Amino acid sequence: MIALKTLNRKELEDFISSGAFRQYDFLPITKHRALSHIKNPKAADEDTLLILAFDEEKLIGYVGCFPDRFVIDGKEIRYAWLSTLYVNPDYRKKRPAKALLKKVFEEYEGRIAITEFTREAEALYNIIGGFEYVFPKKGKRYYFKTDAARMIPEKKPGTRPLKPLFRVLDAVANLLLSVKNLPVKKPDFKYEVSGNIDKESADFINTFSGVREADEINVFINHPWVLEGKKEETYLFSSFAGTFKYFWVKIFDQNNTLKAGLLLQLRDGYLKIPYLFSNDHLDEVVRFLNYFVVSHKVKGFTSYQTQLNQAIQDTKVFSHIYERNFNREYLFHKSLLKLIPEDFNPHFQDGDGDCMMT
């Protein structure tokens, strides 16, 4: 019989600080990811953050919960994102995933949301039922360099012996692209780049309606789910990367007034823009991004920022060599949907949910 153990903020802190989380065949969470969950400003002390599934005393699965909330017409609606779900394949016949999800629904009264899920997980959620697809986002992925040595073997494992050849081809192609991008210069308008959102930026962000405030974004900048370093082999989700950095960018007008703020996340050569705040046309944002891409040797950039993507389409200064359409789906449980108006749209930015952290 499967036994379940729930951990709230205090219990998760004790679980990590004692080192007990390392006693199993695989890690149910990393220390730095746990710290981020504990620091989450929207997590109440009693909220369940991690649920463990045991067969006798053997850990066979876990699910992570990331509390969040909407405020609609002054009313707070609390819910949680599923941030991880893993079960040991040897125990799937015992259906630990079903038991874990049932417990999550009990803990949050069905107020559950999910995004950035795998196809396997999506199939499971659809089998269990109760979820609806809502608030879809259309995005773009822009490519600036060739990365055949990574991408081809991932899609076609039989080509792995050819990786040295792919590396040579990448090197030649990317050298030519670097020469092509030599004319890209530092922008001639005023901008500042830092690691955190400052007071001036926070005041600017407060003029926009959104799911997250500046202080909350700073918490996750300072307590990331991914660190730079060697991967934890016994943890199956994102934990370490060769490069993982956030950049807060401020762009000013000619009167030295802040006109745009954007948060960039760079991970192993791939760029995201979790948050973008702007009162103006995005021409200068596009120009800055193009300079950033070239100067930081970015391989690819994914954006679900609709207005930004349109601005990129309208300009001739973006240095991408190829682009693909992407879709991001959100699953909301019907119990959560009952609490929000039918015409409600959260206008999620790219970093909302748990997308900013990975």
N, C-alpha and C positions, 0 to 999 in steps of 0.2 A: 504494500500500500504506500502511495506517495504521501510524504509529509512536507508541509510547506512552512517556511519561516519568513516573516515580514520584518523589514528593518526600516525604522523611521530615521530622522536626522541624528538623534543622539545614539541610537543603536548602530547606525552605519558608521558613525565616528568611532565608537568603541570597537567595532568589528575591524576597522582599518588600523587603528592605533595599536591594537593588541597583536596584529599580525595574523589573526585567525583566518583572514581571507586567503592566505597563501598555503593553507594546509591541504587543499584539494588537488585533484588531478588537473584541473584547469581553473583559471581565475574567473570569479564571477564579476569582478570589477577591478580596475586599477586604483592605486592610491590617489593619483591626481584627478582621476575622473570622479571618484567618490568625494573628494574635497570640493569639486565644482558643484556636485549635487547638493552637498551640505551648505554651501555658500549661496545657493540659488535664492534670491530675494523673494521669490513667489512660492517658496516651499514653506508650509507651516510645520511647526515642530512635530505634529502628530501625523503628517503625511507619510505614507509608505513610499520609500525611494528605491528599494530593492527587495525582490522576493526570490527566495532560494527553494528549489525542489530537491528532496532527498528520497532515495530508496534505501530504507534502513538508515545508515549513517553516511551513505555515499552521495555526494552532490551529483545530480544528473541534469540539472538545468537551472535557469534563472531568467528573470525579466527585470528590466530597469524602468523606472517611472520618473518622468521629468515634469513636475507640477508647473502649471501656468494658469492664467486667468484672463477673461474678458471683462471689461467694464462697459455695460450697455445701459444707457439712460440712468447712470448712477448706480446700477445694480451689478454686484460682482458675481461672476459665474466662474467657479473654480473647476479645473479639469486637469488631465495629465496626458503627456505624450508618452507613447511607448518608445523608449530609447534603445533598448536591446531586448532580444528574445533568443535564447539558445537552449537547445536540449542535446544531450549526448545521443548520437545516432543509435547506439546499442540499446537504448531504453525507449525508443519511440513507440513500441508496441504498448507500453504502459501509459501512453498519452500524457506525458508531463506538460507538454505545451498547452493542451486544453485545460489542465488543472491550474497552470500558472495564469492563463488568461482569465479563467473564471474567478480566480482570487483577485486579480487586478480590477475586474468589473465590480466585485464586492467592495473593495477598498475605496473605489472612486465612484460608486453608484452608477457605473456605466459611462461616466463622463470621460471618454477616452478618445484621443486623436492620434493619427499615425501619418507619417510621410517618409519619403526616401526609403521605402521598403524594398526588399528583394522580391523577385517573382515567386520564389518559394514561400516567403512569408505572406505575400499577398494572397496566394492560393489558400493558405491556412485561414486567414482572416475571412475570406469569402465563404469557406466551408463552415466556419463557426457561425457566421451570419451576424446581423445586427448593425453592420457598417454601411455607410453610403459614401459615394465619391462626391466631394464638394470642392468648390473654390480652385479648379484646375488652373495651372499657370503654364504659359507657353514661354519657352526660353530658347537661347542660342548658345552653342559652344563654338568659339572661334579658335582656330589653330594658327600658330605663328611659326612653329618649327616642326620638322618631321621627327617622329618618335617610333620608328618602325621596330627598333630593337625591343621595345616594351610591348607595343600594341599587337603586332602580328603574332608573336608566340602566345600571348594571352588568349587570342581568338582561335589560333590554330597551334595547339601544343606540339604537333608533329614537326613544326619548323624551329623548335628550340635549338637544334644543332647549328642553325644558320644565324644565330644571334651575332657572332663576330662580324659576319658579312653585313648584317643590318646596321651594326654600329658604324662601320666604315661608310656605308651609304648615307646614314644620318649625318655623320661628320661633314661629308662633302656638301650635302644639300644645305645644311645649316650654316656652313661657312659662306656659301653663296648668298643665303638670305641675310646674313650679318652685313655683308658688303652692300646689299640692296638697301638696308636700313640705316646706313651711315648718315644720310641726310637728316634723320630724325634728331632734332635738337631739344634741349631743355625748354619748356614753355616760357614765354615772355611775360606772362602774367604772374601776380603774386600768389604763392601757395605755401603751405607749411605741412610737414609730415612729422607725426609723433606716434608714440606707442599707445597713448590713452586719449580719451575724450576729455578736453578741458572744460572749464566753466563757461567760456565764451561759446564753445560748441554746444554744451548742454543747454544753454539758454536758447540757442538757435534751433536745436532739435525739438524743444518744447513747443515751438510754434507749429509743429506738424502733428497730426493725429497718427498714432501708431500703437503697436502692441507693446513695444519696449521703450523704456526711457534710457537716458545716457548712463545713469549710475548702474543700471542693470547690465547694459552692454559692457561697461568697464569691468564688472565682476567676472564676466566670462573671458574677457581679454586677459585678465590677471590670473584666472584659474582655468586654463584650457583643458580640453579633453585629450589633446594630442600634444606631446612634448617632442623636442628634437632629441633623437637618440636611437638606440637599438630597440627593435620591436620586442614586446613581451610575447614569447612564443606560445604561452598557454592562455593568452587572452585573444578571443576571436574577433574582436571589434577594433576600431581605430584606437591606437594608444601612442605610437611613436612614428616619427617621420624623419627623413634626412633634413628637411627644412620645413618649418611651420612657424609663420609669423603673421601678426596683425599690423596693419598700418592705418592710422587715422589721418585723413587728408583734409585740409581746409583750403578752400579756394576763395579768393577775395576779388571784389570789383575794384574799379579805379579809385573809388573813395575809401578804400581800405576797409570795406564792410564785408563781412562774411556772406557769401552768396551760395556756397555749396559745401557740404560735408559728406565724406564717404569713407566707409570702413572697407579695407581690402584684406583678404586672407590669402597668403601665398603658401602653398604646400607642394613641395617637391616639383617646382616648376609650373604648377597649375594654379590659376588665380580665380578667386571668387570675389563678389562684391556683396557681402551680407546686408549692408545698409547704405542707402543713398538718400540724402536730403538736399533738395535744391528748390529755390524759388524762381529760377531762371531757365533759359534754354541750356541745353547740356553740351553745347559745342566745346566749352573749355574743359568740361569733365572728360569728354572723348579725347581731346588733345593730351590732357594729362595722362590718361590711361594708356594712350599709344606710347608716350615717352616712358612710362613705368614698365610697360611690356618689353620694350626694347632694352632699356637699361638694366632690367632684372632678368633678362633672358627667359621670359615666360614662354612656355610651350603651348599652353591652352588657357582659355578664359571662358568660364560659364556664367551666364547672366540670365535671370528671369525678370530683370528690371525692364518692363515693357517700353517705357519712354526712352531709356538709355539705348536699348536695342534699336529702336526706331532712329535715334540720333546717329547711331553707328551706320545704319543703312544709308542715311542721308549724306554722310560725309565721305570724302575721298582720302582722309588722312590715316585711317586705321590700317595697320600693316598685316592683317591676317591673310593667310594663303588659302584658307578653306573654312567653311562654316557648316554646322549641322543644326537642325531643329531638335529641341528636346521638350519633353512635357514633364511637369511635376504634378503628381496626384496627391490629394489629401483624403484620408479616410476618417470620417467622424462617426462615432457610434450614435445610434438613433436616440439614446438617452440624453446625449449632449445636444443634439439637434433640437430636441423638444424644448430646450431652455433658451434658445436664441430665436429672434424673429426670422420669419421666412425670407425677408428681403435683406437680412444681415450679410455683410461682406467684410471680413476682417482686413482685407487689403494686405495680406501677408507680404512682407519683404523677404528677400532671399534668405535672411538669417533667422527668421522666426521659426518656431518649433525648436528642434535641436540641430537645425541645419548649419547654424553658425559655428558649431563646435567641432565639426569634422571636415 
